[in-house]
């Protein structure tokens, strides 16, 4: 009997030691988490108790979700020397470049999706002024047009099916 009681006490002690694993938890009305190749997002709605205190040098924010700010900026360079018309916008299949300056009759182009991923690139000339959007999903794209003098013009295009 003494041996069985000692065995039971040992298992109870091991179980109690194992039970001390802590997991972060929050009491809120709703929330969730999402992740893809570009990043992740965690959110809570209705977290009942939060406060932010600052002494000028340091800031303390209470609560389960802590704010993190990542700022990405892009400069839209508009060159008056790169004059052209890009149409139609929105498009379903192609956009056409209409060159205003005879000296500017050849451009390299790069097409980026809304996440900044390069999806197509090539060369457009006055002899072949069409840029294909076939095979791309509906959405907003940016065409970067680079002339022979390395001047860039960025144009937003909406692709519709």
Secondary structure, DSSP 8 states (H G I E B T S, - for coil): -HHHHHHHHHHHHHHHHHTT--------SEEEEEEETTEEEEEEE--S---EEE-SS-EEE-SSS--------------TTS-EEEE-SSBSSEEEEEES-TT--EEEEEEE-TTS-EEEEEEEESSS-EEE-TT--SEEEEEEEE-TT--EEEEEEEE--
